[in-house]
Amino acid sequence: MRRKTDMRLYLIADVNSIGERDPLEVIVPAIEGGVTAVQLRAKNLNRSQFSSLAARILTVLRPKEVPLIINDDVQVAFEVRADGVHVGKDDCSSTEAREILGPKAIIGYSIENDDPWKSALSYPVDYLGLSPTFPTQTKSGFRSYWGLEGLRFVRGQTSLPLIAIGGISMDNVKSTLDAGADGVAVASAICMAVDVEKTTRSLRSAIEQAPVVRGIS
């Protein structure tokens, strides 16, 4: 049986947002600051580069018992034995991801409010990502966002853990959790921070003051 996974502060380590720095220069201080899960997002890397980077990151995360979730690429997740994968409507299906990665893998699925998302409530996934929850430059091309009202609505539709993705900052993290999110996924607020560890600690402190939220078990 898989151990319970804390998803309260979920770092999206977006290689584009990190820029010219080694991603570990962000991930290591973020872990020290209180990040509880890491998703690796690397849209511009080929599969070999993606796998190599993921394997390096795993050597840091495994001793800390922090899970690594791979964005989109199920084959990379399988090759490096990551803890799971996060997919959306244009990626490998969650059913296929489950078949490839097995019952112990963490599988997340992004739902967008301008698509017929309700069928995702019955997918073989461990959590749902509301994408984007707020306006964000990291996830461009979206016509609309969920907002707190949309988050409250989805919270009433499912018992699955909900992770708010997009536009998360110190200004809205507490209200997001109060509205029903079980965790927040943060990209640019951490990846582009001048002091990654300090920024992460501030976010974690705000989360600690919010209601008790569920992990994945």
Backbone torsions as a table, in degrees:
resi	resn	phi	psi	omega
1	MET	NA	136.4	-179.2
2	ARG	-71.0	138.7	176.7
3	ARG	-66.9	157.3	178.4
4	LYS	-65.7	134.2	-176.8
5	THR	-109.9	124.7	179.3
6	ASP	-82.3	117.7	-177.4
7	MET	-114.8	19.2	-173.6
8	ARG	-63.1	-42.5	179.8
9	LEU	-125.1	99.4	-167.2
10	TYR	-108.9	107.2	-179.8
11	LEU	-80.6	125.7	168.4
12	ILE	-95.5	101.3	-179.6
13	ALA	-80.7	87.8	-176.2
14	ASP	-88.6	113.4	-176.1
15	VAL	-57.7	-35.5	178.6
16	ASN	-64.9	-42.0	179.5
17	SER	-69.2	-34.6	-179.7
18	ILE	-68.8	-32.1	175.8
19	GLY	76.4	-134.0	-173.1
20	GLU	-81.4	-9.7	178.4
21	ARG	-71.5	154.4	169.7
22	ASP	-66.6	129.1	179.6
23	PRO	-52.2	-29.1	179.0
24	LEU	-68.0	-21.4	176.1
25	GLU	-68.0	-19.9	174.7
26	VAL	-97.2	-45.4	-173.7
27	ILE	-64.9	-43.4	-177.3
28	VAL	-61.5	-52.5	177.7
29	PRO	-66.8	-27.6	177.1
30	ALA	-66.1	-39.0	176.7
31	ILE	-64.9	-43.5	178.1
32	GLU	-61.8	-31.0	-179.4
33	GLY	-81.3	-12.2	175.2
34	GLY	121.6	11.2	174.8
35	VAL	-63.0	138.5	-175.3
36	THR	-107.2	-12.3	177.1
37	ALA	-157.0	152.2	-178.8
38	VAL	-129.6	131.3	170.1
39	GLN	-110.3	129.9	177.3
40	LEU	-96.4	121.0	-179.6
41	ARG	-119.7	119.5	-174.3
42	ALA	-143.4	71.8	-173.5
43	LYS	-63.4	-30.1	-173.9
44	ASN	-96.3	3.0	177.8
45	LEU	-95.3	145.6	172.9
46	ASN	-76.7	173.0	-172.8
47	ARG	-62.3	-39.1	179.4
48	SER	-63.5	-44.2	178.4
49	GLN	-65.4	-41.7	179.5
50	PHE	-60.8	-47.1	-179.1
51	SER	-63.6	-42.2	-179.6
52	SER	-62.4	-44.3	179.4
53	LEU	-65.6	-44.1	179.6
54	ALA	-60.0	-41.0	179.7
55	ALA	-63.7	-39.7	177.3
56	ARG	-63.1	-43.0	-178.5
57	ILE	-65.8	-37.8	179.6
58	LEU	-61.0	-33.7	179.7
59	THR	-64.4	-24.0	177.7
60	VAL	-88.1	-40.1	-173.7
61	LEU	-77.2	-36.7	-174.6
62	ARG	-58.7	-46.2	178.7
63	PRO	-62.9	-24.2	179.8
64	LYS	-89.2	-5.9	-176.7
65	GLU	58.3	37.6	174.7
66	VAL	-102.8	123.6	-176.6
67	PRO	-71.5	146.7	173.6
68	LEU	-108.9	121.7	177.2
69	ILE	-108.3	131.5	179.5
70	ILE	-93.7	131.9	177.6
71	ASN	-78.3	122.5	169.4
72	ASP	73.1	-47.6	-166.4
73	ASP	-90.9	98.3	-178.3
74	VAL	-65.6	-34.8	-179.4
75	GLN	-64.9	-40.0	176.5
76	VAL	-63.3	-44.4	178.9
77	ALA	-58.3	-40.5	179.6
78	PHE	-69.1	-44.9	-176.3
79	GLU	-61.8	-41.8	-174.9
80	VAL	-95.2	-1.9	-178.0
81	ARG	60.5	45.9	174.6
82	ALA	-66.9	169.1	-177.6
83	ASP	-77.6	-16.8	179.6
84	GLY	174.7	-167.9	-176.5
85	VAL	-144.6	150.6	174.6
86	HIS	-119.0	124.4	-176.3
87	VAL	-125.9	166.0	176.8
88	GLY	-133.4	-171.0	-172.9
89	LYS	-65.6	-22.3	-178.3
90	ASP	-99.9	7.9	-177.5
91	ASP	-108.4	-172.0	172.6
92	CYS	-53.2	140.3	-179.4
93	SER	-66.3	152.4	178.5
94	SER	-63.4	-31.7	178.0
95	THR	-65.5	-44.3	178.0
96	GLU	-66.5	-39.8	178.4
97	ALA	-60.6	-41.5	178.8
98	ARG	-64.0	-41.1	179.5
99	GLU	-63.5	-38.7	-177.6
100	ILE	-75.8	-43.8	-171.6
101	LEU	-92.1	-19.7	175.8
102	GLY	92.8	173.3	-172.1
103	PRO	-69.7	-21.6	-177.0
104	LYS	-89.0	-9.5	-178.9
105	ALA	-70.6	148.0	172.6
106	ILE	-88.4	121.3	179.5
107	ILE	-122.4	123.5	177.2
108	GLY	-113.5	154.3	-177.9
109	TYR	-137.3	130.4	178.5
110	SER	-85.6	130.6	174.3
111	ILE	-113.8	138.2	-178.8
112	GLU	-115.6	139.0	-170.2
113	ASN	-77.5	-5.2	175.7
114	ASP	-103.2	17.6	176.7
115	ASP	-124.3	161.8	176.0
116	PRO	-73.6	81.7	-169.2
117	TRP	-88.2	-12.9	-171.3
118	LYS	-63.7	-26.0	177.8
119	SER	-63.6	-25.0	-179.7
120	ALA	-65.7	-18.2	-179.5
121	LEU	-64.4	-19.4	-179.7
122	SER	-108.3	7.2	179.7
123	TYR	-70.9	157.6	179.2
124	PRO	-80.1	64.9	-176.5
125	VAL	-120.3	163.8	-178.6
126	ASP	-98.8	-22.6	176.8
127	TYR	-156.6	160.9	175.7
128	LEU	-115.0	137.7	174.4
129	GLY	-103.4	124.8	176.6
130	LEU	-85.9	113.1	-167.6
131	SER	-130.9	125.0	-18.2
132	PRO	-83.6	151.9	178.0
133	THR	-76.2	-41.1	177.4
134	PHE	-130.2	164.4	177.1
135	PRO	-57.5	139.9	-178.2
136	THR	-154.3	146.0	176.3
137	GLN	-81.6	-20.9	-178.5
138	THR	-66.7	-37.3	179.2
139	LYS	-113.0	86.5	-176.9
140	SER	-85.7	165.1	175.6
141	GLY	89.0	2.9	179.4
142	PHE	-90.0	136.8	-178.3
143	ARG	-81.3	-24.0	-176.8
144	SER	-152.5	171.4	179.0
145	TYR	-136.8	165.5	-173.7
146	TRP	-73.6	-48.4	-174.0
147	GLY	69.9	175.6	-177.9
148	LEU	-67.4	-35.8	179.4
149	GLU	-64.0	-43.2	177.8
150	GLY	-65.0	-38.3	177.4
151	LEU	-61.5	-45.1	179.0
152	ARG	-61.9	-38.8	-180.0
153	PHE	-63.4	-48.8	-179.5
154	VAL	-64.7	-36.3	177.7
155	ARG	-56.4	-34.7	179.3
156	GLY	-78.5	-8.0	-176.4
157	GLN	-99.9	-15.8	-172.7
158	THR	-150.0	153.8	173.7
159	SER	-97.6	-2.6	177.9
160	LEU	-64.8	146.4	173.5
161	PRO	-58.6	140.0	179.4
162	LEU	-113.4	129.3	177.4
163	ILE	-114.0	121.0	178.3
164	ALA	-79.4	126.0	-177.3
165	ILE	-122.7	130.8	172.7
166	GLY	101.8	119.3	174.9
167	GLY	75.1	17.0	-179.1
168	ILE	-77.6	133.8	179.5
169	SER	-149.6	176.5	176.6
170	MET	-58.6	-28.1	-176.3
171	ASP	-71.4	-24.7	-173.6
172	ASN	-127.9	0.2	-174.3
173	VAL	-63.2	-42.8	-178.6
174	LYS	-67.5	-43.6	-180.0
175	SER	-65.8	-30.8	177.9
176	THR	-66.1	-44.6	177.5
177	LEU	-69.5	-38.2	177.0
178	ASP	-60.7	-31.7	-178.2
179	ALA	-78.5	-8.9	175.1
180	GLY	126.2	-2.2	177.2
181	ALA	-69.9	145.8	176.4
182	ASP	-94.4	-9.7	178.1
183	GLY	-170.6	166.8	177.6
184	VAL	-125.0	135.7	176.3
185	ALA	-100.9	122.6	-173.3
186	VAL	-119.1	128.9	177.5
187	ALA	-112.2	-86.5	-170.7
188	SER	-62.3	-33.9	-178.1
189	ALA	-59.6	-29.9	176.7
190	ILE	-98.8	-47.5	-174.7
191	CYS	-62.2	-29.9	-177.7
192	MET	-104.8	9.0	-178.7
193	ALA	-70.9	145.6	175.8
194	VAL	-68.8	-43.8	177.4
195	ASP	-118.4	95.3	-173.9
196	VAL	-62.1	-47.0	-176.9
197	GLU	-64.1	-43.4	180.0
198	LYS	-63.5	-44.3	179.1
199	THR	-62.1	-42.8	180.0
200	THR	-65.0	-41.6	178.3
201	ARG	-61.3	-38.6	179.0
202	SER	-64.5	-43.1	177.8
203	LEU	-64.3	-44.0	-179.5
204	ARG	-63.0	-38.5	178.6
205	SER	-62.2	-42.4	178.2
206	ALA	-64.0	-38.6	179.2
207	ILE	-65.7	-39.3	-179.2
208	GLU	-61.6	-24.4	-179.0
209	GLN	-86.9	-7.2	-177.9
210	ALA	-84.6	169.6	177.2
211	PRO	-58.6	158.2	176.3
212	VAL	-62.0	131.9	179.7
213	VAL	-120.1	160.7	-175.1
214	ARG	-88.0	146.6	169.3
215	GLY	-97.0	-174.9	177.3
216	ILE	-99.4	130.7	179.7
217	SER	-133.0	NA	NA
